[in-house]
Amino acid sequence: MTQIVWIARHANRLDFVNPEWFNTAERPYDPPLSEDGFMQAKELGKRLQLEKIQHIFASPFLRTVQTANEVAYSLDLPIKLEAGLSEWLNPDWMPKMPDRLSPEALAKKYPRIDLRYESRVIPEYPESEEDVLARTGRTVQQLVLEFAEDILLIGHGASVLGSTRGLVGGNTGYRVALCSLFKVVKASEQWVLELEGDISHLSQSEQKVRFNL
């Protein structure tokens, strides 16, 4: 049986457009999308509208939830918050486990969130690069065991990389631009990468890949 796993990075974030936002934010390590980021997320949703995706899983950070929300409206699907797809909890980027909105608070703003779903993998602060790649690889492997239909994962630079490697293996370095899209297909018990870091659906895309906070 063929299965397709789509993997996308969140769209552009406010602190990339306005770095000063970080200094006044209540949750500085959990920025929202920028104005152009919302447009990118809508374009991602339009790109995936005709695909046979049955489940959307998103990191519980605000920027990934907002990206997933735009896609979920295009696909008319709920959003499952999966902590295993979370941002890399890198102590060089953040001094502690970052503060985020609770799932309940997020669901009030984004009612497509399915509060019945429970994360399969819970990350622990702090993480090394090896830790985050292993954690996100383990997450996608668990999800494809439980959900046989085509699925979409929306995460961050590191979690997109780890999820892709978790299926196809190897240590290949992929270009993970903002709102870029990967397509991994299972056929004859083997996962094959058919689309890598595609941004052809975006009317405007970044010139330089931003991987870190």
C-alpha positions in Angstrom: 0.0 0.0 0.0 1.4 3.4 -1.0 1.5 6.2 1.6 2.6 9.8 1.1 4.0 11.9 3.9 4.1 15.6 3.2 6.5 17.6 5.4 6.5 21.4 5.5 8.3 24.1 7.4 6.3 27.0 9.0 6.0 30.2 7.0 7.9 33.4 7.7 7.8 34.7 11.3 7.4 38.1 12.7 10.8 38.3 14.5 12.5 37.6 11.1 10.8 40.7 9.7 10.9 42.8 12.8 13.8 41.7 15.1 12.8 44.3 17.7 9.6 42.3 18.4 11.7 39.8 20.4 12.7 42.5 23.0 9.1 43.3 24.0 7.3 40.0 23.5 5.6 38.1 26.3 6.7 34.8 24.8 9.9 35.8 22.8 10.7 32.2 21.7 7.2 31.6 20.3 6.7 34.3 17.6 3.7 34.4 15.4 3.8 34.6 11.6 4.5 37.8 9.8 2.0 39.3 7.4 3.8 37.8 4.4 4.0 34.5 6.4 0.2 34.2 6.5 0.2 34.7 2.7 2.8 31.9 2.3 0.7 29.6 4.5 -2.3 30.3 2.4 -0.3 29.4 -0.7 0.9 26.2 0.9 -2.7 25.3 1.5 -3.7 26.0 -2.1 -0.7 23.9 -3.3 -2.0 20.9 -1.2 -5.7 21.3 -1.8 -6.0 18.5 -4.4 -3.8 16.0 -2.6 -5.3 13.2 -0.6 -4.1 14.2 2.8 -6.2 12.9 5.7 -4.4 14.1 8.8 -2.5 17.3 9.6 0.1 17.2 12.5 1.7 20.4 13.7 4.3 21.4 16.2 2.5 23.3 19.1 4.5 26.5 18.6 2.4 29.4 17.4 4.0 29.9 14.0 3.5 26.2 13.1 -0.1 26.3 14.4 -0.9 29.4 12.3 0.7 27.8 9.2 -1.3 24.6 9.8 -4.5 26.6 10.4 -4.4 28.1 6.9 -3.7 24.7 5.3 -6.4 23.1 7.4 -9.0 25.5 6.1 -8.0 24.7 2.5 -8.1 21.0 3.1 -11.1 21.1 5.5 -9.3 19.0 8.1 -8.6 19.2 11.9 -5.1 19.9 13.3 -3.4 17.5 15.6 -0.8 19.1 17.8 2.2 16.9 18.0 4.9 18.0 20.5 7.4 15.6 18.8 7.6 18.0 15.9 8.5 20.9 18.2 11.4 23.4 17.6 14.9 22.3 18.4 15.2 23.0 22.2 18.7 24.3 21.7 20.2 25.9 24.9 22.3 28.2 22.7 19.1 29.7 21.4 16.9 29.7 24.5 17.9 29.7 28.2 15.0 27.4 29.3 12.1 25.4 27.9 10.2 28.1 25.9 6.9 29.4 27.1 4.0 28.6 24.8 0.3 28.9 24.7 -1.5 25.9 26.1 -3.4 23.6 23.6 -6.7 24.9 25.1 -5.7 28.5 24.6 -4.6 27.8 21.0 -7.9 25.9 20.3 -9.9 29.0 21.4 -8.1 31.0 18.6 -7.8 28.1 16.2 -10.9 25.9 16.6 -9.7 23.3 14.0 -7.3 22.0 16.7 -8.4 18.5 17.9 -8.0 18.6 21.7 -8.7 14.8 21.8 -5.3 14.1 20.2 -2.4 13.4 22.5 1.2 13.9 21.4 3.1 10.6 20.8 6.5 12.1 21.6 7.3 14.7 24.3 10.6 16.6 23.9 12.9 17.4 26.8 15.0 20.5 27.2 17.9 20.9 26.5 18.6 19.1 23.2 21.7 18.6 21.1 21.4 18.5 17.3 21.6 14.7 17.5 18.8 14.7 20.1 16.4 16.8 17.9 17.0 14.7 14.8 16.5 11.5 16.7 13.3 12.9 18.4 11.7 14.0 15.2 12.7 10.9 13.3 11.1 8.8 16.1 8.0 10.9 15.9 7.4 10.4 12.2 8.1 6.7 12.5 5.5 6.5 15.2 2.9 8.4 13.2 3.2 6.4 10.0 2.7 3.2 12.1 -0.5 4.5 13.5 -1.9 6.5 10.5 -1.9 4.6 7.2 -3.4 7.4 5.2 -1.5 10.3 3.5 -0.4 12.8 6.2 1.0 16.3 6.5 3.6 17.3 9.1 4.2 21.0 9.8 7.3 21.8 11.8 10.5 23.8 12.0 13.8 23.6 10.1 15.3 21.0 12.4 12.1 18.9 12.7 11.6 18.9 8.9 15.1 17.7 8.5 14.8 15.0 11.2 11.4 13.8 10.0 12.7 13.5 6.5 15.8 11.6 7.6 13.6 9.5 9.9 11.9 8.0 6.8 14.5 7.9 4.1 17.6 7.5 6.3 21.1 8.8 5.6 22.7 12.1 6.7 21.9 14.2 3.7 21.7 17.9 4.3 18.4 19.3 2.9 17.7 22.9 2.1 14.8 23.7 4.4 13.5 27.2 3.4 10.6 28.8 5.1 7.3 27.2 4.0 9.2 24.7 1.8 7.6 21.4 1.1 8.9 17.8 1.1 7.2 14.7 -0.3 8.2 11.2 0.9 6.4 8.2 -0.7 6.3 4.7 0.6 6.2 2.0 -2.1 7.2 -1.7 -1.6 8.2 -1.1 2.1 10.7 1.6 1.1 10.5 5.4 1.6 11.6 7.5 -1.3 12.1 11.3 -1.3 10.2 12.6 -4.4 10.1 16.3 -3.6 12.9 18.2 -1.7 12.5 21.7 -0.3 10.0 22.8 -3.0 9.0 26.5 -2.9 7.4 26.7 -6.3 4.0 27.4 -4.7 5.3 30.6 -3.1 4.8 34.0 -4.8 7.6 35.4 -2.6 10.3 33.3 -0.9 13.4 34.0 1.2 16.7 34.5 -0.6 18.7 33.1 2.3 17.6 30.0 4.3 17.1 30.9 8.0 17.6 27.8 10.1 17.9 29.2 13.6 16.0 31.5 16.0 
